[in-house]
């Protein structure tokens, strides 16, 4: 009976009983980063395309050698201005089955599908990897940091966090902070643009140490789950006021002209000297 239960619960997850390790297959692509597999198929990040990709790569209803239940999720914005961080606190409760976990290694994979108008700096995130904050991280999509919001596409950040699978036998908390930056926003009447953050996508990947496998267990957090979500996480980003555009353009032109004249006069004065 115990073996049959393990077979039923272990469909797309690496951490299974050793006697079943060779009997389970997975449709998940073999790329190290799941988002790389997405961008091998699609060129732009659309939520409908991503949901379709995930439904094919990891069919809904997949379960694990142990059952993780999300008990709480809290999201807050830290900082002010155009450079802020999204803080995420994830709380799990685990129902452990009688499968040996000591010989396995596990990692959480958190995918942040960023809204249009914000981006993550790949070089800044690599510093966090070097400091041991993340085990690995990559940015996908539009990584041109100089483009304004209305000329850029959405991007996604895939974060990997190594965890000891044995701590999952008890209630577990995971907290992380993702530094983000605002792009230049289009002009509007209020002087602010608003971007709203949706739910992160989470996976757990475990495998026998020293052996590469590609089975996943996918947890998708629904935005309309009232038990997990309070108010939406919203970032009000400063932008130019449309009514001031002519005044700002004129002032900028005059300042540039006066600066140019000053440089020319100074050059002529010192050349004569």
Secondary structure, DSSP 8 states (H G I E B T S, - for coil): -HHHHHHHH-SS-S---GGGTTS----S---SSHHHHHHHH-SS--HHHHHHHHHHHS-TT---SSEEEEEEEEEEEESSTTEEEEEEEEEEEEE--S---TTEEEEEEEEEE--TTEE--HHHHHHHHHTTS-SEEEEEE---TTS-GGG---EEEEEEEEE-GGGGGS-EEEEEEEEEEE-----BSSSEEEEEE---EEEEEEEETT------EEEE--TT-TTT--S-EEEEEE--BGGGHHHHHHHHHHHHHHHHHHHHHHHHHHHH-
